[in-house]
Amino acid sequence: MKYKIKQKKSLNAKIQLLFLLAIIACCIYQITSYVLNIYYNNKLNSQLQELYLVNSKKIESIENNKSSKSNESKEKNISYFEELLAINSDVIAWIKISDTTINYPVVKGQDNEYYLNHNIKKESSVSGSIFMDYRNEGTNQDLNKIIYGHNMKDGSMFKALTNYKKKEFFLAHPIIELNTLNESTQWEIFSVYITDTNFNYIKTNFDNKEEYSSFLKELKNKSLYDTGVNITSDDIILTLSTCTYEFSNARFAIHAKLVK
């Protein structure tokens, strides 16, 4: 009897050990996959940034060619994006904030879900992509152009946006550059704040000018600090959104107006 009990205990111990080893193996696999995924996507983004740098003279040419017609400028911008469009026809812009890690292509899908976990090559990715709200046209006809990105722990994607919680960082980085298929634009930040998902800061449609003006006033009043930048209903805005972790479902929003 005692022998059978010992055998049973030994079998249970072996089962528990195998179960523990399986859990450890699973954890190692998940961690390794995560790290490799991050590494691959950072390498991909570096290659895209190098491509952007190589073609930057084309953008400078567009901006300096003041005498060119608008349709000619558009053709030049489209020409600049040809290599990116060959990778993914969903590419719609390039976003950059000088002296930060934010220097990425922007894609726009059929919804706001797909590019949360897919890169520019449409491969599965924990980093996802920087992507524009599918409801936007991608042109300056949008009163509120919205761009999303993950807050990655390794500092990539939209992680750098959280530095705007400090006014000193804003003062050193007040401008967002957004180069689209149509034109090269700059946007001046006028509000930064932490919010929950109940506040509809990603609203794209407004019934009238008064509603839009009230919306802008609310965005301005929510800012963590006074940026000193005025905003009116004659302005169109750019919204950058990422996760933050002060509370459950917290979001960090940055709003900027088009520099005319």
Secondary structure, DSSP 8 states (H G I E B T S, - for coil): -HHHHHHHHHHHHHHHHHHHHHHHHHHHHHHHHHHHHHHHHHHHHHHHHHHHHHTHHHHHHHHH-TTS-HHHHHHHHHHHTHHHHHH-TTEEEEEE-TTSS-EEEEE--SSSSGGGSB-TTS-B-SS--EEE-TT--SSTT-SEEEEE--B-TTS-BTGGGGGGGSHHHHHH--EEEEEESS-EEEEEEEEEEEE-TTS-TT----SSHHHHHHHHHHHHHT-SS-------TT--EEEEEEE--SSTT-EEEEEEEE--
